[in-house]
């Protein structure tokens, strides 16, 4: 039976003054003598609280640490058990178990645990004996003191010594010395491994370090370009370490994960991290890699969870502060990101990662002079530094600040030509800005450096496809397409785009300086790589500024079927114009809202109940969260709600303050102003006030939609009655019912579909009203051209050929591979005497048949 406690006292050690520590300890001992359980937080190293007087069970209650219960053999001694606890991530428990052990091995493991929980200075005090140089150097590296670490390891000639010294040399900018250290692994171990892996490779830790050293050597010397087998060799080393030599050696999984991430193989890296996390959920390096993946996925919560986990281990963790800064930068909060950055620099004034992030935060706020000043301080530490410039480039690239980001990446590539990730990002920027020739040059070099990088391979395959595309050029657009599979594209795209060019540009008082590229991809996978670098994204169109990418609007195994490409192109070209007008500084929600506005269609049917319930449940996105509905949706409804709410918000601003307010906001964003400041300056409201007024307006809009409980009940009753009347062919009676339903719920597709059918019936036969209803449905239909075709035929039969032809053309816009739509359009053109137009449609029909045959091959 365990001891029971009648009272629990919670002591917060971070609120106790240093002078009061001794008296506090005495008081705690008195409480324990009286049978009181004392819980201390944050958990501290037990030696601070007179560990001799504290029972082990109490320590486990004070400092619970994650991890499965260890099962050790009976013959394991106290040191073995303590070492196993620390290795499994239970650092404080292991420290408690080693409190009376002063052997060199115990000292090393105590120092390791102390350094992990943030007590680096205490770790250094312990590591003052012979043979402890590498361990001491590791702690110094953690404290960002590479010069001292290098000096300490000046004569080291061991596996660990060469690797840690190599890392110190890298951080100091002495890359020649780093290459020499890492080259030692290639000279001594690479031939030996290839000759006989079974001889001399029986230590999992050593093999893992050798593999890490070989990877750094390969990157810094471009060895991956000349040794095709090297990638597999290094992976084999990691696998042998954790799968053959020692199945419990989880650090090999962590090393493998980092290696795979450096080659952009995220799925395999995640599997490696799962294995490591199972063995040690408190490993800081693993948590950092998990956060890195979460950042790439725009998973803010995932990053925060990793940060919290690291701070549970070390409340003052530099790694956690840097991750917090990255997470804030990712959320477009550069000013807020400066706070954790400055915490790091207060303790480590020469921390190059923090300095690079600070320069990035300044750049995002368009404080370029301040950013330049920070980079000059970096260069005073490391004259040829590339990492800080990479930080700035990455953040500018995320906001598509093309010229500024490209200039930064060029500096990175010049200073670190082996850095594949930087070349990849530069290549992606070139492709997004429409400069495929420069992209090819950069990515070819990246591929030479690292032939196994997945992103590089994807981008190069994309450029190969683009090179094979046919081109159709007009005054303001260049349309690229697969001539074999999509020959109909140039027949319509360029002509349509030129008709909307002046309209969209006039709306925002801006014309792009260069022609816009329209790239139509024959498969959805290729389109996704074009926009994200990976083969999946859940949409059919995307704008990166100058370049608009589109999936071919046809039915095939690897497309998403037909869709109204004209409406999508108008939407995406609006992005091109507003991004260009603001130099890509417009908030995401606003460019989306304006793009939907420019579609010039009524509120989409499917948005209506969604918006109604969002308003009723007070679940509209606040302004500071609206952009993330697109980038990081938490629920399947977040993205469509984001589009709908953004459209609504832009409409509200325009109605209340006029279209000129939109133009003023664009001007302010172009100048680099923050969203909250722009709203105050242009609309004379703060964000909360604007949102409150918008919500009140939204409630007025939804009040007449007919989705309240009483109206919904009446709607259901009438819909059942109206359907029964149709089924019994009582069309005139049914018409009256469905007209009443349409008044009750005017923004619902069903009553309009029923009314269209009733007006077309022989009993009623009101073609004008039938066309009116068909047009309402057609305006909202993105993927089905039947309503446009039906309305066109009704108008044709009524002799209204001009309107009929326009609707037949819109049917072609929805499904350019629908032979029936082309035949209808050809017929109407012929009736109107447009022989050239009729001939074109007949030619397109022949193209469609040939393309289908090619697709079937």
N, C-alpha and C positions, 0 to 999 in steps of 0.2 A: 504494500500500500504506500502510495506517495504521501508526502506531508501535505496537510490541508492548511489553507491560509484564511483567516477571518477577515483580513483587510488587505487591499492592494494600494500601494502608493506609486504614482507615476512621476518620475523625475526627468525633466528636460535638461540634459547636460549643457546644451548650447545656450541656456539662459543663466548658467551659473558663472559668476565672475571667478577669475583665476584665484583671487585672494581668498575666496570662500570655499575652495575645494577641500581643504583639510577638515574644516568644521563640518562640511556636508558629509564627508566620508564617515566621520564619527557618528553623526546623526543616523546615517543609513545602517551602520552596524548595530546601533541601539534598536532601531526598528526591527531589524532581522532577529535580534535576540528576543524581541517580544512576539515573534511569529508573524510579522508583517511581510508580505511579498512586495519587494521593491522592483519596479520595472523602469529601466533606464532607456531613454531615446534622445537623440539618435543613438543606436547601439555603439558602444565604444570598446576599445581594446580593454579586456578585463583587468590588465595590470594597472590601469589608471585608478581602479577602484579596489585596490588591495586584494588582488586575485587570490591570495592565500586564504582569505576569509570567506570566499564565495564558492559554494558547492557547484560542481559541474552542471547538475540538473538545472540550477538557477540560471546559469549562463545560457543554456539552451533555450530557456523561456525568455530571457532578456533579448537575445539576438537570434531569433529563428532565421534560418537560411534555407533557401529552396534546395531541393535535390532529393533523389531517392535514397533510402536507407542503404548504407554500405554493408556488403557481406564479405568479410575477410576471413581467411583461414584461422583456425584456432592458434596456430603457432605465431601469428602476427604479434609483434611487440607494440609497446606504446608509441614508439616513433613511427612504425609502419602505419598505425591507425591514424595518427595525427597527420602524417604526410598524405594519406588517402583522403582525409577530410578536406585538406587544403586543395588537393588536386581536383576534388569534386565540387569545389566552389564554396565550401563551408569554412571560410577563412578565419572567422573569430573562434569558432569551435576548435579548429586546429591549433590556433594560437594558445588557447586555454590549455590544451592537452600538452603543449610543448613548453609550458611556462617554467618548468624546472630543468629543462634539457638545454645545456650550453655546448653541446657537441657541434663541430663545424657543419655537419649535415643539417642538424636541427636549426642552427643559426641561419643557414641559407633558406630553409623553408619558412622560417618565421619572417625573414626579411621579405621574401616573396609575397607572403600574405599581407604584411604591413604595407608594402608598396601598393598592393592591389586595392586596399581599403582607404588609400589616400594618405598614409603615414610614411611618406618617402624619407623624411629626415630621420625618423626612428630606424627605418630600414638601413640607411647609410651608416648610422652609428653602429649597428650590429656587424655590417660587412666591412670590417677593418682588419681582417686576418689574411694570411697568405692563402692563395688559391681562390680568393673571392673576388678577383678583379672583374671578371665578366659579369657576375651577378651585380656588383656595384655599378658597372657601366650601364647595365640595363636600367637600373633605377635612375641614373643620371639622364639617360635618354628619355625616360618617362617625364622627367622634370625639365626637359628641353635644354639640356646642358651638354650638347654633343662634343664641344671642344674638350671638356674635362673627360668625357667618356673615351674619346680618341687618345688622349694623352695616357690615360690609365691602361689602355690596351696596345700601347705602342709596340710592345714586344710579343704580344699574344700570337700564338701559332696553332691555335686549336680551331675546331669547326665553329664553335660558338664565338670565339674571339674574332675570327675573320668576318663572320656575318655581322656581328654588332658593330665592329669597326667600320665595315662597309656602309652600314646604315648611317653611322655618324658622319662619315665622309660625304655621303649624299646630302645630308642635312646641312653640312657646312659648305656645300657647293664644290667640293674637291672631287670631281667626277673621275679624274684620272686615277686618284688613289682608290676610289670606290671600285673602279673596274679592276684594279690590281687585286683587291681583296676578293672580289667575287670571281675573278679569273682563277684564283687559287682552287676553287671548287671544280672548275672545268678541267684544269690541268691534272688535278690529283684524283678526282673521283669519277668524272664522266667516262673516260676510257675503261676504268676498272668496272664500273657498273655495266657497261655494254658488253664487256668480256665475260663477266660472271657475277650475276646479281646475288648469288647464294654465298659468295665468299666475302667476308668482311663487312656485310651490311646486316647486322643483327640488332641494331639499336634504333628503335622507332624515332626517338628524339633527334638523333644524329642524322638519320636519313631524311627526316622532314626539314631540318635546317639546311642540309645539302641541297635539297630540291628548291628551297627558297632562294638560296644563294645562286644556284644555276639560273633561276628565273630572272633575278636582278642582273646577272651577267649577260644573259641573252638579250634583255631589253636594252641595256646600255651599250651593247656592242653590235646590235642588229644580227645576232646569231640565229634568230628564228628565220631570217631571210635566207640563210645559207645552209641551214641544217633542218631539213624537212621532218626528221624524226624527233627533234628535240622536244616538241610540244608533248608528244606521246610519252617520251622518256620521263619528263618531269611529272606528268600525271601518274605514271606507273610507280614512281617513287612514293608519292603521297598514298596511293592505294596500298602498296606493299607495307608501308609504315603502319596503317590502321587496320589492314585486313589480313596480314600475314605475320608480321613481326610481333605486334601487340594490339590486339583488338580493343583494348581499353584505352589506347592512346588517342584520345579525342582531339588534341591539338593538331594532329595531321588532317582531320576533317576541316578544322578552321583554316589551316593553311591552304588546303585544296579549294575551299570556298573563295578565299581571297584571290587565288590564282585564276579560278574560273570567271570571277567577276571582272578581273582585269582583261579577260578575253571576251567580255560581254555575253557570257553563257549563264544567264541568270537562273534558268530552271534547275540546272545541275548544281549550281552554287547553293540554292535553297535546300536541296536534298542533303548536301554536306552539312549545312548549318543545323538542320533538324537533328542529324546524328550527334553533332557536338553539343547542342542544347540539351539533349536527353541526358548526356553524361555530366555536363556542367552548365546549368542554367545561369550561372553567375560569372561567366567568362566575359570580360569587358570587350575583348577583340571580337568575339562572336556577336555581341550586342551591337557593336559599331557597324559590323557588316550587315546585320539585320536592318539597322537604321538606314544604311546606304541604299539598300534595296527598296525600303519604304519611301525614301526620297525620290528614287527613280519612278516609283509608281504614284507619286503625289499622295501618298498615304500619310497624312499629317498625324493622325492618331497613332499609327504604327511607329512613327518616329518618336512621338511623345512617350509611348510605352517603353521603347528602348532607353530613352533618356531617364525615365523614372527608375527603370531597372538598374541602370548604371549608378544613379545617385543613391539607390538603396545600398549599394556596395561601397560607394565613395561619395558622400554628400557634396564634396568640393571638387568633383571630377572636372578636369579640363576638357576631356573628351565629351562629356555631357554638355558643357557650355558651348563647345564648337558645334555640336549637333543641333542644339537649340537655335543657334544663330543660323545654321543652314535651313532649318525648318521654317524660321521666320522669313528668311529671304525667299524661300520657295513659295510662301504665302503672300509675296509682294509687300512685305513689311520691313523694308530696309532700315528705317529709323529705329524700330523696335529691336532689330537684330544687333544694333550697336551695343546694347546693354550687356548681353552675355559675352560679346567679343571683348569689351573693355574689362570685364572681370578676368578674362584670360590674360590680357596684356598687363593688368595690374600685378599679376604674379609672375608672368613670363614675358617681359617686355620685348624679347627677341623671337617670339613665337611666329614663325613665318606663315603658318596656316591662318592664324588669327589676323595677321596683318593683311594677308591676301583677301580674307573675307571682309575686313574693314574697308579696304579699297573698293571691293565690289559693292558694298552697301553705299558708299559715297557715290559711286558711278551710277547706281540705280536711281539715286536722288538727283542726278545730273550735277553733282558737285564735283566736276572733273578736276578742278584745281586741287581739291583736298585729296582726291583719289591719287593724283599724280604725286603729291607730297608723300603719301603713305608708301607708294611704290619706290620712291627715291630712298626712303628709309630702309626698305627691303634690300635694295641694291647696295646700300652701304654695308649691309651684313653679308650679302651674297651677290656679287656684281653681275653674274650671269643667271640670276634666278629666273626660273620659268613657272614655278608652282603658283606664285602670287598672281602672275599675269593670267594663268589658267583659271584661277578663281574668278577674276573679273570677267574674263571671256565667257565662262560658263553662265554667269548670271545675266550678262548682257544678251547672250544667245537665247536664254530662256524667254526673254522679252522681245526677241527678234529685232534687236538693235543691230542690224546687219553690218553696216560699215564699222561701227565701234567694236563690235565683237570680232569681226574678221581681222581688224588691225591687231587686237590683243592676241588672237590665235596665231597670227603670223609671227609675232614675237616669241610665242611659246615654241612653235615649230622650229624657228631659227635657233633658239637656245637649247631645245631638247628634241632634236630631229628623230630620236627613237621613240618618242611618246605617241603611241598609236591612238590613244583615246583623243588626244588633242587634234590629230589629223582627221579623225573620224568626224568630230564636231565641226571642224572647219569645212570638211567636205560636205557635210549636211547643210551648213549655212549656204555654201555656194549653190547647192541644188535647190534650196528653198528660195534663193534670190534669183534663180534662173540662169546661173553661170555654170552650165554642165561641163564645159571644157576645163575650167579651173578645178572643178570638183574632181574630175577624172585624174588630173595630175596629182592632186593631194591624196586621193584614195589609192591610187596605184602605189605611191610611196608607202602609205600605211600598210597596204597588203604585202609589200616586199618585207617590211619590218616584222609583220605578224600575219602570216598567211592563215592563221587559225581564228582570227577575230571574226565573230559572227556578224556584227554590224557592218564591218568593212566589206565582207562578202556580199551581204544583202544590198548595200549601196552600189557596189560595182555591177551586180546583176541588174539592178534597176537602171543604171546608166547604159548598160548594154541594150536593154529593151528600148530605152528612150532613143538611142542612136538609130534603132531600126524603124522608128515611127515615121510615118509620112507627115508632111506639114502642109497646112493651109493658112496663108497669111492674108490679113486684111489691114485696114488703116490703123487699128488700135489693138489687134489681137493676133496671136499665133496659136493655131489649133494643131495639136499633135495627136496622132491616133494610129491604130493598127489597121493598115489599109486592107489586109486580107480578111480580118474578122469584122471590122467596123467601117466598111466603105461608105456608108451613108452619112457619116459624121460631117464631112466638109460640105455636103449639100445644104445643110441647115444651120450649123453652129455659127459660123462666121457672120452670115447674114443677120441672124437673130441678135448676136452680140453687138453688132454695130448699131442696131435700132435702139438698144437700151443704153449705149455708152453715154450719150449726151444727157439722158434723163437722170441717170444715177449720179453722174459727175456734177450736174447742176444742183442736185438736191443738197450736196455737201460742199459746193463752191470750190471744188478741187478736181484736178486731172492728174492721174499718175504720170510721172516723167518718162516712163518707158512703156513699151507694149506689154500687155498682160499675156502670159502663157497659159493655155488651157491644155492640160494633158489628160487624155481619155484612155484609161487602162482597161485592157480586155478582161482582167480578172481582179477580184477584190483583194487577193493577197498582194498583188503587185501595187495596187493603189495604197494599201496599208503601209507597205514598206516605204513608199514615196512620202508618206505623211509622218510616220513615226519611227521608221527603221526596223519595225517588227511586223510580221505578217497578219496582224488583225487590228482593226479599228471599226467600231460599229456605226458607220455612216457611209454615205455614197459620194459625198463631196467635201472638199476641204480647201481652204485658202491659206497659204503661208505668206501672203503679201502679193508679190508679183506673180506667183505661180498658183494656179487653181488646178487641183487634181480631181478627177472624176472617174467613177467606175462606169464602164460601158452600160448604157440603159437598155439592156436586152436580157432576155431569159436564157440562162445557161447554167451549167453546173457550178461554176466558180464566180458568178456575179450575184447581184441581189435583185434581179428582175428589172422590168421596165419601171421608169419613174419619170416625172415631169422634169426633164433635164433643163428646160428653159427657166422654170421657176428656181431650180437649184443654182443655175448659173447666175441668175440675177441676184440671188442671195449671196453667193460667194463673191461676185464682183463688187457688191456693196462692201464686203470685208476689205477687198483690195483697195477701194477708194478711201474708206475711213482709216484703215491702217496707214496708208500713204499720207493722208492728210494730217495724221498725228505722229508720224514717224514711229508707228507701232506702239504708241504709248496709251492708246485708248483702252479702258477697262474691258475685259472680255465680255461682261454682261451687256455693255453698251453697244459694242460692235455687233453682237448677236441680235440685240433688240432692234437696232437700226436695219440690220439685214432682213429680219422677218418683216419689218414695216415695208421695206422695198419690194417684198414679194407681191404686195398690192392685192392681197386676198383677204376675205373676212376671217374672223376667229375660227380656227380649226375646230371641227366638231369634238374631237377627242380631248381637246384642251378644256372644254367648257365645264364638264363635271369635275375635272381635276382642279381647276381654278376655284370653282365654287366651294369645294370641300376644303381647299387650302385657306380660303378667306374665312369660312365658317369656323374652322378649327384653329385659326391664328397661326398657321404654319407656313405662311409666305416667308421666303428667305429675307433676312435683314440685308441691307445694302452691302455690308462688309462681308457677307457670306455668299452673295448671289453668284459671283464669278466661279466659286468652287463647286456649284451645282453642275457645271460643265466639266471641270477638270478633275474633280474628285467626288463623283456622286456616291452617296451612301446607300441610297435605295434605287430600285429601277425607275421610280417616278421622278427622281431628282432632276435628271437631265431634261426631260420634256417640260417639267414645271419651270426649270430655269429658262428655257426658251420662251415659254408663255409669259412668265412674269417679266422677263426682260423686255419683250415686245410691249407689254402692258405699261411698264414703267416709262419707256421711251414715249409711248403714246400719251401718257399722263403729263409728262414734262412738256411735250409739244402743245398739248391742249391748254395747259395752265399758263405757260410762260412764252409760248410761241416758238416757231421753228428757229428763229434767230438764237434762242437760248441754246439749242443743240449745237449750232455753229460756234457759239462762244465757248461752250464746253470743250469742243474739239480743239479750239485754239489753245485753251489752257492746258489740256493734256499734252499737246505738242510741245509746250514750253516746259514740260516735266513736272507740272504741279500734281500734288497728291489728290486723290478722289475727294477726300473730306474737305480739302481747301477749295477745290473747284466748285463743289456744290454750294459752299458758303458764298463764294465770290459771285457766281452767276445767278444762283437761285435765291440767295439771301436766306438760306436755311442751313441748319446743320444736318448731318445724316439722319439722326433720330427724328428730327422734325419732318424732314422730307418723307421718310418712311411712314410716319404716322399719318400724314396727309394722303399719301398714296394708298394706304390701307383703307382710310375712310372713303376715298374715291372708288376703290375696288368693291367695297361693300355696296355702294350705290349701283355699280355695274351689274353685280350678281343678283340684285334684288328683283330684277324683271326676267330672270332666266328660267324661272319655273322649276327650280330644284328643291324648294322647301318641302317639308313633309306633306302639308295639305295639298299643294299643287301636284306633287309626285303621286299621291294616292289617286287624285282625280285623273291624272294623266294615264295611269295604269288601267283604270276602269274604262276610260274612253278608248284607249288603244285596243283593249280587248273587244269592246263593242264595235269599233271601226273595222277591225280585222274580220269579225264575224259577218259584218255587212258585206265586205268584199267577197268573202267565201260564198255567200248566198247570192252574189251578183246584184245586190241592191246598191248600185254604184252612186246614184244621186244622194241617197241617204248617207252612204259612207263618206261622200265628199263633204257634207256638212259637218260630220263628226271630226274628220281629219283637219278641216279648216279650224275648228275650235281647238284641237290639239296643238296646231301650229301657233295659235295665238297664246296658248298656255305656256308652251316651251318653244320659242322662236329659233333657238340656236341648237336644234336637234335634227340630225339627218333623217330619222325615220319618217316623220310626217311629210317632209318634202319628197321623199321617194314614193310614198303612197299617193300623194297628190299628183305627182307627175304621171303615175300609172293611171289614175282615175281620169285626169284630163285627156289622156290619149285614148281612153275607152270609147267605143262607138256610141254608148249611151250619152256621153257628155261631149266628147270631141271638141275640146277648146284648145286648139294648137298653140295659140299665143300664151295662154297660161301654162300649158304643158312645157313649152320652151322656157318660160320664166323659172319653173321649178327645176328643170333639167340643168339650167345654167347655174342655179344656186348650188346644186350638188356637184356639178363639174368644177366649179371654182374651188371646192374643198377637196377634190379628189386628185391625189398625187400619182397613183399607180394604175388606175383603171380608166381607159379611154372610151368606154361604152356610152357614157352620158353625153360626151361631146359628139360622138358619132350619131347617137339617136337624135339629138337636137339638130344636128346638121341635116339629117335626112328629113326631119319634120319641116325645117325651113326650106329645104330644096323642094319638097312637094308643094309648099305654099308659094313657090316662085321667088323666095327671098335668097337669091343665089349668093350675094356678097356676104351676108351674115353666115350662110351655110358654109361657104368656102373658108371663112375665118375659123369656124369651129372645127372643120375637118383638119385644118392645119394644126389646131391645138391638140387634136387627137394624135397627130403625128408627133407633136412635141412630147406627149405623154409616153407613147410607145412607137418609136421610129422604126421598129421592125414588124409592125402590124400591117400585113399586106392589105387587109380590108380597108384600113384607114387611108393608105396610099391610093387604092383603087377609087375610093370615094372622092378623095381630093382631085385625082386625075379627071374623074367624071365632071366634077363641078368646074374645074378650070376649062375643060373643053366646052361646056355649056356656056361659059362666059366668054368664049373666043380666045382664051389664053392657050394657044397651041404649044408655045414654048414651055409653059408651066406643066401642061398635060404630058408633054414629051418627057420632061424631067421626072415626073412621078412614075411613068412607065419604065424609065431607065433605072430608077431606084428600086422598083419591084424586082427587076432582073438582078440588081446588086444583092438584094436580100436573099434571093434564092441561091445565088452563088456563095454568099457568106455562110448560109446554113450548110451548104455542102462542104465548105472548107472547115466549118466547126465540127462536122461529123467525122472528118478524116482522123 
